[in-house]
Amino acid sequence: MKSKGKLVRWNSERGFGFIKSSKISGDVFIHISELKQMSRKPIVNDIIYFDLVTENDGKNKAIHASIEGVPIRSTQPRNNKRKEKNSIVSILLTLIITSAVLFGAYKTYPLWSSKIIESVPVNLAITEDFTGYQCEGKQYCSQMTSCKEARFYLKNCPNVKIDGNNDGIPCESQWCN
């Protein structure tokens, strides 16, 4: 059961004071940390509700205290502007970092772009003109006469066995190296 008393002294600089209760002999010490959930700081003559504990030295101390008539502070922040500001700062920081990375990639583009083009499989490259070629039943690299013919067969003819590692580049060891 909560005890009740009047705050008779308060030191706001040090964050503590004393409560006088008709049912408890002597003053009861109270620290500001026991009132941290209150929407305002205590002032002398406030009525305080508290749980009483006796310290090892025999002195009484108030814990789990509240001030009569003073609402408990919401666990939600009263002002979301700080959250909004932090969110905006986070977004801006993310945009700046992303822009810097993209700019760095753009500046080095000529260095790596040719490597990307070289690594694109032939069947993904720009459409090649295969005029003059037709499927004639060839299946193996040894039957091809050029890399271009091997690419034509790989792209257009069934049952070919000219891309052993399935990377889209036919006859790598004979024609398309």
N, C-alpha and C positions, 0 to 999 in steps of 0.2 A: 504494500500500500504506500502511496506517495505521501511524503510529509509536505507541510506547507509552512512558509515563513516569509518574513519581510526582509528585503535587502537593506541592511542598515549602513553598510560601508562598501564603497567600490573604488578601486584604483584602476582607472581606465588605461593608464600608461603601462601598468604591469599586468593587467588582465585578470585580476582576481578581486574578491570581496568577501563579505561575511553576511550570513543570514541569521536573523533572530527568529526563533520559533517558540511558541508558548509550551509546546510539548517536549522540547529538548533543552537540557540545561547547557548553558554556554552558547557561544556563537559557532555557526557551522561554516567552514571554509568552502568557497566555491571558486572554481577556475573557469575562465571564459571558454575553454574547450568543451565544457559540459553544456554550453549554450550555443554551440556553433550552428545548430540547425534553426535558430531563431532568426526572424527577419530584421531584428535590430539588436543593438547591444543593450545590456541592462543598465538601469539607472536606479539610484537610491530611492527607496520606498516601493519598488516593484514587488509584487507578490510572486514568489518563486515556488514551484512544485518540484520536488526532488526525491531521489532515493538516498537514504543515509547509509554511509559506511563508516566504520571506525578504523582508523589507520593503526599500524603497529605501535605508534607512540601514544595511542589513546585519544588522539584528536579526531573530531568528527569532520567528515567531508561529504559534500553534496555531489551526486553523480546523476546522470540521465535527467537533467534539469530542464524546465521550461518556464517561460514568463507568462503569468496570467494575462489574457487578453491580447497577447502578441502572437500573430500567426507564425506557423512554422514555415521556413523558407522552402520554396519548391525545389525539388531535386533537379528540375529542368532549369537551365540558365534563364535568368529573367530577360536577357537581351541576346538575341541570336546574331547580332551584328558581328560579334567576334568570330563566330563560326562561319558566317558568310564571308568575312574578310579573309579568314584562313583558307576557306575554300577557293576564293578568287585568287589568292596568292599561289595556292597549289596548282591551279589551272594555268596561271601565267607562267609559273616555273616549268611546268610540263611542256608548255608550248615553246618556251625559249630553248629548252634542252632539245626537244624534237627538231626545232628549226636549225639549231647548231649542228646536229647530227646529219640532217638532210643536206645542209649547206656543205659540210665536209665531204659527204658522199658525192655531191654535185661537182665539187672542185677536183675530186680525184677521178671523176667519170672517165676521162680519156685513158687513164691508166688501166682500168679494169674492164671497160666496155668491149674491147677487142677480145679479151679472154672469154667473156660471156658468149659472144657471137661464135667463137671457135668451139665452145662446148655445147652449143645447141645441136641436138640430133638432127641429122639431115632431113628426116621426115617432118620436122617442125620448122625447117627453114622456109624461105620464100619459095613459092611454087616454081618448080623447074620445068622447062620445056622438054618433054620426052618424045617429040616428033620423030618418027622413024623407028621407034621401038614397038614391039608387040610380044605378048606372051607366047613363047614357042616351046614350052615344056621344060625349060632349063630349071634346075634346082640347086646347083652347087656353084661355088665361086670359080672353080676350075673351068666351068662352061661359059663364064662371062668374058667379055672382051674389054670392058672398061668399068670404072667406078660409076659412071653415069648409067650404064646398062644395069649394073647391080642395084643401084638406087631405084631404077624403074621397076625391076623385078620385085624388089622388096615392097614397094608401094602398091603395085598393081596386080601381081600374079600370085595365085594360091600355091601352097605346098612347097615354098622355097626354103632352103636350109642354108641361108647365107648370112645370118646374124646370130652367131652362136651365143653371144653374151647379152642379147636382147637390148642393146643400147640404141637401136635405130640406125646404126652405121653398118652397112653390109660389107663383107669381104675386107675387113680391116687389114689383115695380114697380106692380102694379094693386091687389091686395087685401091681401097679407100683408106690409106694410112696417113 
